[in-house]
Amino acid sequence: MYDLSKYSLTKLQALEAQVIEELKTRHFLSVSKAREQILHIARSAGMSDKDLLAIKTPKLPKQEVAEAKYRHPGDPSQQWSGRGRQPAWVKAWIASGKSLDDAKA
């Protein structure tokens, strides 16, 4: 590993630009290689490029937005469905000793 602490800011920025450019190049090459492998496998299976491009990926069903189960009594615009991480107002509400049941919508 290199000791970068002795590099000047200008030198570090130039190095950053080189790293970013190299990452872009390697990403492009890996995608190109993967594409060629996919085409080779498809052709070996008797598929044409047109057949391969016609394959559509299945769409996932849309997730429904959960209705608010809790609302901040002082500010009804702050709400929470009860799913996922607790918002800051819920944490503060509970920390103040109040019951979450008091904030039910």
C-alpha positions in Angstrom: 0.0 0.0 0.0 1.2 3.5 -0.7 1.7 6.2 1.9 -0.4 9.0 0.5 0.1 11.3 3.5 3.1 12.9 1.8 1.3 13.7 -1.5 0.2 17.2 -2.2 -3.5 18.0 -2.7 -2.9 18.6 -6.4 -1.1 15.3 -6.7 -3.9 13.5 -4.8 -6.5 15.0 -7.1 -4.6 13.9 -10.2 -4.3 10.4 -8.7 -8.0 10.4 -8.0 -8.8 11.4 -11.6 -6.6 8.5 -12.8 -8.2 6.0 -10.5 -11.7 7.1 -11.6 -10.7 6.8 -15.3 -9.2 3.3 -14.7 -12.4 2.2 -12.8 -14.6 3.3 -15.7 -12.3 1.5 -18.2 -12.3 -1.7 -16.2 -16.1 -1.6 -15.7 -16.6 -1.1 -19.4 -14.3 -4.0 -20.2 -16.0 -6.3 -17.6 -19.5 -5.5 -19.0 -18.3 -6.1 -22.5 -16.8 -9.4 -21.6 -19.9 -10.5 -19.8 -22.0 -9.4 -22.8 -19.8 -11.5 -25.1 -20.1 -14.5 -22.7 -23.9 -14.2 -22.6 -24.1 -14.0 -26.4 -21.8 -17.0 -26.8 -24.0 -19.1 -24.4 -27.2 -18.0 -26.1 -25.8 -18.8 -29.6 -24.6 -22.2 -28.3 -28.2 -22.9 -27.2 -29.5 -22.0 -30.6 -30.8 -18.5 -29.8 -30.3 -15.6 -32.1 -29.3 -12.2 -30.9 -32.8 -11.0 -31.7 -34.4 -13.8 -29.6 -32.1 -12.9 -26.7 -33.0 -9.2 -26.9 -36.7 -10.1 -27.0 -36.5 -11.7 -23.5 -38.3 -9.4 -21.0 -37.6 -9.6 -17.3 -40.7 -10.1 -15.2 -41.9 -7.0 -13.4 -42.2 -7.2 -9.7 -45.5 -6.3 -8.2 -45.7 -2.8 -6.9 -45.5 -2.6 -3.1 -48.4 -0.8 -1.6 -47.7 2.1 0.6 -48.6 1.3 4.2 -51.2 3.5 5.8 -50.1 5.6 8.8 -50.6 3.7 12.1 -49.2 6.5 14.3 -49.4 10.3 14.1 -47.7 12.9 16.2 -50.5 14.5 18.3 -48.9 17.9 18.1 -48.1 17.7 14.4 -50.3 15.4 12.3 -48.1 15.7 9.3 -45.5 13.5 11.1 -46.7 10.0 10.8 -45.3 6.5 10.8 -46.7 3.2 9.5 -45.2 1.1 12.3 -42.9 -0.6 9.8 -39.2 -0.1 9.4 -37.0 2.2 11.6 -38.7 4.5 14.0 -38.6 8.1 13.0 -37.0 10.6 15.4 -40.3 11.9 16.7 -41.4 8.3 17.7 -38.1 7.8 19.5 -38.4 11.1 21.3 -42.1 10.3 22.1 -41.1 7.0 23.7 -38.0 8.4 25.4 -40.3 11.1 27.1 -42.2 8.2 28.8 -45.3 8.4 26.7 -46.9 5.3 25.2 -46.9 4.7 21.5 -50.6 3.8 21.9 -51.3 7.5 22.6 -50.1 8.3 19.1 -52.3 5.8 17.3 -53.9 7.3 14.2 
